[in-house]
Amino acid sequence: MHDCCNSQPECINNKMSAAGRLFITKLIIVFVTSLSVSRTNAETSLHLTSHNDHTLIDLSIEELMNIEVTTVTRRSQKLTEIPSAVFVITQDDIKRSGATSIPEALRMAPGVNVARIGTDKWSISIRGFNGRFANKLQVLMDGRSVYNPLFAGIQWDQQDTLMEDIDRIEVIRGPSASIWGANAVNGVINIITKKAADTQGTLFTAGGGSFEHGFVGARYGGKINDATPFRFYAKGFSRDHMSAASNGNANDAWHSARSGFRLDHTKNIDQFTIQGDVFFNAHGDRLDKTRLISPIIQIESARGESTGGNIRLRWDRTLSARSSLMLQTYYDAADYRIMTWANVFTESFDIDFQHRFPLFDRHDLTWGVNYRLYHNKVFDTELIAFNPRKQTNHLASAYLRDEITLIPEQLQLTIGSRFDHNDFTGLEIQPNARLMWLPNTQNSVWLSVSRAVRTPGRAENDILLNAQTLDAIPGASGLIPFPVLAQIVGTPSFNSEKLLAYELGYRRQLSSQASIDLAAFFNDYSQLRDLSAGLPVFQSSFPQYLILPVSLTNKASGHTYGVELSFDSRPLENWRLQLSYNYLNMHINSDSALRQLDPTTGSAAKASPQHQISLRSNYDLSDKLQFNFWLRYVSSIDFYNIPSYLTLDSKFAFKPVKNVELFLVGQNLLEQNHLESVSDFIPAIPAYIPRGIYAGAKWHF
């Protein structure tokens, strides 16, 4: 027999896809074998901690409001005492939702807009400015920044872990630049995994269905000694193509394999952590050729691969209840390729030091320094070119924060600032002031004023991007007998975008079974990204067309305001209801005739939904049977002509014996499929999210 392909690219795509499946198959065999070998030792010497055995439905509303949060101030604080808009997605929330990825779990947080573009692509933002390359959000994995300065955004397909190993996801809405630096403009997301001591024993999970073709995951946790627990994990999955808007599929089936480890060590007042991951993704895309002149793109559909890994080391020393030291460093690397369209290698190194100490009785000071190095190399393709092809950039930072107790246990003022120096715009100063008032144990009121900046990505300085075909030159009169190709050209003089934000929040524990959290904001943006057209250039080769160079400016501005509400209640002892709603109103001032090319800024007011509603119900029918459902509403997105949609997910879970769980999950049950977003800048064909059902089992011992 011999391979039979219609074209060489098709053969390459098939081989790459087959290679991805073979890789996952081998990985599954390896860790299933290793689990069977380790089972005897696990049964005799290890046990799961009680933390893993109970769920948050067992906790009262008061206990839920006192969950510890670390992302806001870089130290542990009770949720009720934090002067910021904070939402915590717990492990129990993730498990009951049936979410199979971090982006899908983020839909639970109010104020967060998650829109799926394809099987492996999402648009995610907080408080507007959403898009595949949304650039006003800082994302952390255990305090390790995964923000990609090449295009000033997040590569969501590369951010993953075993979902059972996530302890919680802390979502901070609003600026946190005084703590986390430039680009923490509209919010911060910190995915925090469990400590190694909380993942002792062996866990195995597997399943599959219609869209989730197959998934498998395993973890083994043990101890070198009582002070040194560790864990290893591995996972793999295969997800189907999504359907295309025109015909066929979007060529975006996703096959992934990932593994990692964590080791913690405690010695007296010191804690050490070493943690790392490696991953492999096989993915693809299909371009909308109606949006690009045919000679530019020779291949409409293509497959590709991405590989990468990271390593993190952290040292904590607790000197007293109010004094501590922290030193963390990490290294990241990733190689992303889609044949003939994109070929990018990125790596980063970071080192961070922090010192917290009291000053007199009323002052709690924290200061720190940070250094980050980014290196990337981009190879020229049909779509994208960079000049220069490779570059190394540096970021140096220092920050200082003082938490001042004005009235003990009632009134606290927090002031601070961060000072960042980057290679693109030089020194950036980002101050912040927050006031927290606790009139009693049931109520808390907070307000804040913050300044934040979004520094340029390298793409905004150095890129040459064949964006899309235009019907005419914007602003020109008369007919043009040739198609027009908009070509975005990086601008070295592009400056930072700036934000001045005002926030007000209120929390109230209505009873032992109900609580409410309300936040309102007004954001004033200046020097936002805008587009400016240059003189067209005639391309005489067949077919003939005009190239319209488009440069980047900082001439746009705008303001946004909104309200975010979350309500948590327990009508019955075994029933929990969680309701969230957010309203967003955006006004962007742009005189550019090309703003339709930039939905993340110039047309942002039309590219983010005004209303989002989420209702989650977690019901324990018995000790062995759970029924959970999740109803979501998202209003229309006018920029892409996407109508409002209502969708429903549900999960049945059954525990026939202790440590074994069987589950059945339905996703997007109300419609056969629906559209949530479209890729910006890169003209991928619109993909529809299908209805899906999957089943699986989980076993831990």
Buried (B, 14 or more C-beta within 10 A) or exposed (E): EEEEEEEEBBEBBEEBBEBBBEBBEEBBEEBBEBBEEBBEEBEEEBEBBEEBEEBBBEBEBBEBBBBEBBBBBBBEBEBBBBBBBBBBBBBBBBBBBBBBBBBBBBBBBBBBBBBBBBBBBBBBBBBBBBBBBBBBBBBBBBBBBBBBBBBBBBBBBBBBBBBBBBBBBBBBBBBBBBBBBBBBBBBBBBBBBBBBBBBBBBBBBBBBBEBBBBBBBBBBBBBEEEBBBBBBBBBBBBBBBBBBEEEEBBBBBBBBBBBBBBBBBBEEEEBBBBBBBBBBBBBBBBBBBEBBBEEBBEBBBBBBBBBBBBBBBBBBBBEEEEBBBBBBBBBBBBBBBBBBBBBBBBBBBBBBBBBBBBEEEBEBBBBBBBBBBBBBBBBEBBBBBBEEEEBEBEBBBEBBBBBBBEEEEEBBBBBBBBBBBBBBBEEBEBBBBBBBBBEEEBEBBBBBBBBBBBBBBBBBBBBBBBBBBBEBBBEEEEEBEEBBBBBBBBBEEBBBBBBBBBBBBBBBBEEEBBBBBBBBBBBBBBBBBBBBBEEBEEBEEEEEBBBBBBBBBBBBBBBBBBBBBBBBBBEEEBBBBBBBBBBBBBEBBBEBBBBBBBBBBBBBBBBBBBEBBBBBBBBBEEEEEBBBBBBBBBBBBBBBEBEEBEBBBBBBBBBEEEBEBBBBBBBBBEBEEBBBBBBBBBBBBBBBBBBBBBEBBBBBB
